[in-house]
Amino acid sequence: MRSLVYAYRDRKQRKRDFRRLWITRLNSACQKHNLSYSRFVRLLTLAQIKLNRKQLADMALNQPQSFATLINKVQNPWNSQNI
């Protein structure tokens, strides 16, 4: 009985842990470009870019050039070309 309770609890906890990890990775990647995580998320919303945190964290980790292009686009929406 106890193992079922732990399994149920930890399935929920794992989702929280991964979200925290993605946010930490994004914050670190944004800091390299002199941008805070909260400002970055706000700029994404204003630019109507709908990528989730998992996709963004993966992009920041595995494709830093693409992530830099994305940051440039959201910071300067009128000067950048479409991605």
ABEGO torsion letter per residue (X at the ends): XAAAAAAAAAAAAAAAAAAAAAAAAAAAAAAAAGBBAAAAAAAAAAAGBBBBAAAAAAAAAABAAAAAAAAAAAABAAABBBX
